[in-house]
Amino acid sequence: MRKLVSVLFFMVAVLGFGQQTTAPDFPNEASSQAATQQTAVTPERPVQATGSVVYNDGKVDYVGANAKFVITAEDKGSGVKAIYIMVDNSLSGKYVDPITFATEGKHTIGYRVEDNVGNLSAFKMYEVVVDLSAPETRIATDKKVVAIGDALYVGKDTAFTIVANDKYSGVKSVEYAIGEGAFGAYNVAFVLPAQNGLHTIRYRAMDNVGNVSEVKTYTVYLDLNAPKVELSVDPAAFEKDGVKYVPAGARVSVSATDAETGIAEVLYSLDGGDYVAYNFPVVLAPGTHTIKVKAIDLVGNVSEEVSLTLVVDAEEPTGSLVPAQK
């Protein structure tokens, strides 16, 4: 007879627990108070996560790999008989061993405690997010990056930003190193050392439960060399007393070269006017003119300004016949 009563009691306890399967959230305050008044079971401690970093964002716990969840309970009267659990809204019977999860994402552990005289605690629900994924990272720049073949080129004062995103617990820290230097904390955008040539940036990120991304590398060529420009005149100027003379119709040409990335544009200014794009040789009107030119390469380096002052002599020479004196 006593065995039959015990079996019936266990069925009632499990059925009472099972009634909560459609309501995975915590009971409201009123129902919790009522349940406490009807039972002599001491309120149990929350579910404890072990074997992993535990991070709480103010709303929910996050854990990493190898996390195990332990439920403990105590009773000041007759003592704890059993803890009944429901994992991810599925009845799992009595709690025996720590609970683990093989998949990442949100999981729930519901539980209630029975003492040795049949009192049942209020049903409680513990929610946790298992985060098994490291942050994703990438590098961004505030200026144009030029790709030539397999190489990437940037100009001076290019600022680099490391962007990190994490699917679950959020990014805790980002680190980077330049060349063979040691890793240091990344907080703000940075620029490369002012040294022309190849530079390699290494970077990684860690989330709030300890997942660390693989070290990524970003190699760029820092181009600090400005283009060079030259002016030429066809036909060549004739110089007299420091003044350069050219005939009407003379053509002024500009040539520009760049040792690294190449020329993006060539500009010229005539007689103090605004700089405009140079596309064809310039033919000057009669008179005195000053032409200034400069070139810009593909990463924004600007050449030194070169200028040339010319006098376009369009007047025909005059002559007269003077009789020779005897």
Buried (B, 14 or more C-beta within 10 A) or exposed (E): EEEEEEEEEBEEBBEBBEEBEEEEEBBEEEEBEEBEEEBBBBBBEEBEBEBBBBBEEEEEBBBBBEBBBBBEBEBEEEEBBBBBBBBBBEBBEEBEEBBEBEEBEEBBBBBBBBBEEBBBBBBBBBBBBBBBBBBBBEBEBEBEBBEEEEEBBBBBEBBBEBEBEBBBBBBBBBBBBBEEEEEEEBEEEBBBEEEEEEBEBBBBBBBBBBBBBEEBEBEBBBBBBBBBBEBEBEEEBEEEEEEBEBEEEBBBBBEBEBEBBBBBBBBBBBEEEEBEEBEEEBEBEEEEBEBBBBBBBBBBBEBEEBEBEBBBBEEEEEEEEEEEEE
